[in-house]
Amino acid sequence: MQHPIGVFDSGVGGLTVLKALRRRLPCHDYLYFGDTARVPYGRKPREMVKTFAEQISNFLVDQGAEAIVIACNTASAASLPELADKLPVPVWGVIGPGVEAARRATKTGRVGVIGTRGTIDSGAYQRRLEAAGLQVWARACPMLVHVVEEGLANSEEADVLVRHYLSGRPEMDTLILGCTHYPLLRDAIQRVVGPDVMLVESAEAIASALADELGECTGRSDPQIRHYVTGDVVAYRHTAQVIGELDGEVLPLDVTSLSRKPVSCAKM
Amino acid sequence: MQHPIGVFDSGVGGLTVLKALRRRLPCHDYLYFGDTARVPYGRKPREMVKTFAEQISNFLVDQGAEAIVIACNTASAASLPELADKLPVPVWGVIGPGVEAARRATKTGRVGVIGTRGTIDSGAYQRRLEAAGLQVWARACPMLVHVVEEGLANSEEADVLVRHYLSGRPEMDTLILGCTHYPLLRDAIQRVVGPDVMLVESAEAIASALADELGECTGRSDPQIRHYVTGDVVAYRHTAQVIGELDGEVLPLDVTSLSRKPVSCAKM
């Protein structure tokens, strides 16, 4: 593989990040890790999510990843910046790039952020946005992940829940979609907030940040992708197709083998 | 173990069935199988769910189960009656007992049933209820499983979604909760349908059916329970505690080892 970047998420949501990365940075290959045996991370204790993030990062480095992208907002919020000190390769989370994109987008200085319970309760977005001098409204939306994973992104259920979670929000001109699943709810969210509110997506924000850092690349359009999944492969393919991004081989991985070191892979 | 009964579900929802069984039939021990690496079953293709049910039943028989209870409505709808012909021990699903309980409960002959997409689309409840001469209204409620697994059974989200799913229903005096997770939403559902509608739960219905068949037993109050889970053990304990039923040892099982025969267990 060519300078592979390891991308991981609690499940399939991070495929939206993978999609943005391979479009902006096609001269890298990608190792995608979907921790589908332990999804969702959103309500799990912070220490548990930190351990998962460290196990998975070490595994990806062992498989040859030259950089790590934590596609999952919950895992980014729980594990950074400490994880960066423990890894021998650079690691990016989605929160910093999201905050930077919102800072550039807002004209009124009033910004909102929605995410899982873990992401919002960590205060990771709020602290950084406030440090940038912005007024912040934040709300945990635990059910929105499931609306997407059930293939109900364009449904009455999605509209009902989005309206519920965004009710009572103050005036704002920018809203951060602080979860990799939410880009798939973009239409429902835009309908509720109206056309004048800018929606910031993690996937585009991190892809821009990496392109700035590593340099855009041209002359190649078809990166190689390998997926590792801790849950069932057939179920993963099914949900990935619902989300609309599945390419490359899918290898099963026994989650019980993911102790810190050494890490073994069922099919290697 | 003493005449162990194997109980399985796509995940933790079947613990409501286990709870009812151990209360009514404490002279049996129990093997509970939670297929948490492949949960949810509700939207997966029928053939896939049938294969899962057969793999798990064979595994439980190999571990000594003298009878199988399919706690999951989706798996009952997908795999019965064919699975009964393939197993060397008796197998019960939750649909027959639920229909029987509704038939006895209704006075007006107008009955409703709610469940996952897989359960409702299979028509398993509807066919049997209509064969019993009842008028049936049925609705798939795919998000309700997730409300429970997120620990949001008593929340605004639960009320919003229950109202959404039950809107537009006709007059009825009995409603079957056709999913093992729904008993945890009993209060929210009862508030919406009003106090005069009888709610029928799979867990109580199957426990009554088994007690009728095997005979009530007394003189023992503390069955031994062993849990097998295909996903992460720590995550399983966490969600089981959210649901409020966790007792006995929990053993991890590599889902890739669940080929039809022979079946091996990571920790045995």
Boltz contact constraints between the chains, C-beta under 6 A:
constraints:
  - contact:
      token1: [A, 37]
      token2: [B, 37]
      max_distance: 6.0
  - contact:
      token1: [A, 37]
      token2: [B, 231]
      max_distance: 6.0
  - contact:
      token1: [A, 37]
      token2: [B, 232]
      max_distance: 6.0
  - contact:
      token1: [A, 38]
      token2: [B, 232]
      max_distance: 6.0
  - contact:
      token1: [A, 38]
      token2: [B, 235]
      max_distance: 6.0
  - contact:
      token1: [A, 142]
      token2: [B, 150]
      max_distance: 6.0
  - contact:
      token1: [A, 143]
      token2: [B, 157]
      max_distance: 6.0
  - contact:
      token1: [A, 146]
      token2: [B, 146]
      max_distance: 6.0
  - contact:
      token1: [A, 150]
      token2: [B, 142]
      max_distance: 6.0
  - contact:
      token1: [A, 157]
      token2: [B, 143]
      max_distance: 6.0
  - contact:
      token1: [A, 160]
      token2: [B, 160]
      max_distance: 6.0
  - contact:
      token1: [A, 160]
      token2: [B, 164]
      max_distance: 6.0
  - contact:
      token1: [A, 164]
      token2: [B, 160]
      max_distance: 6.0
  - contact:
      token1: [A, 231]
      token2: [B, 37]
      max_distance: 6.0
  - contact:
      token1: [A, 232]
      token2: [B, 37]
      max_distance: 6.0
  - contact:
      token1: [A, 232]
      token2: [B, 38]
      max_distance: 6.0
  - contact:
      token1: [A, 232]
      token2: [B, 255]
      max_distance: 6.0
  - contact:
      token1: [A, 235]
      token2: [B, 38]
      max_distance: 6.0
  - contact:
      token1: [A, 252]
      token2: [B, 256]
      max_distance: 6.0
  - contact:
      token1: [A, 254]
      token2: [B, 254]
      max_distance: 6.0
  - contact:
      token1: [A, 255]
      token2: [B, 232]
      max_distance: 6.0
  - contact:
      token1: [A, 256]
      token2: [B, 252]
      max_distance: 6.0
